[in-house]
Amino acid sequence: MREVLGFAAAGALAYAADLGLFVWLRGPAGLDPLTAKALSFLAGCSVAYAGNALGTYRHAPARGPRRCLLFLAVNVAGALVQLLCITVSHYGLGFTSPRADTVSGAGIGMALATVLRFWGTRALVFRGEGRVGSWTG
């Protein structure tokens, strides 16, 4: 349970960074939805890695750049899920307002991507080393 709570705490901070930057980039900065999401993703991913590496999985042995690359790959997969949700909503269904982009990318897309990211982070990036919890999924 501690692992899930730690992951959730790091994720909440990352989500706040991602969402805040996306809303600003999509609104006042006037960027298109996919560029705004890509940039906000990079900020959120950085916050998530720091939170997980320094918090949730701090007892895992250091693995250097390989771990960072795996974490980035897992988060890119999650970002692609979010971008797909925005693409379908914005370009496929015609919901083009900033609010619709936020709901599709930061709401629906984030929920789906979070499941993927949790599985990928625990199964591929930190692979059981130094986990506080002990369930295997």
Stockholm file with secondary structure:
# STOCKHOLM 1.0

chainA/1-137         MREVLGFAAAGALAYAADLGLFVWLRGPAGLDPLTAKALSFLAGCSVAYAGNALGTYRHAPARGPRRCLLFLAVNVAGALVQLLCITVSHYGLGFTSPRADTVSGAGIGMALATVLRFWGTRALVFRGEGRVGSWTG
#=GR chainA/1-137 SS CHHHHHHHHHHHHHHHHHHHHHHHHHTTTCCCHHHHHHHHHHHHHHHHHHHIIIIITTTSCCCTHHHHHHHHHHHHHHHHHHHHHHHIIIIISCCCSHHHHHIIIIIIHHHHHHHHHHHHIIIIISTTTTCSSCCCC
#=GC SS_cons         CHHHHHHHHHHHHHHHHHHHHHHHHHTTTCCCHHHHHHHHHHHHHHHHHHHIIIIITTTSCCCTHHHHHHHHHHHHHHHHHHHHHHHIIIIISCCCSHHHHHIIIIIIHHHHHHHHHHHHIIIIISTTTTCSSCCCC
//
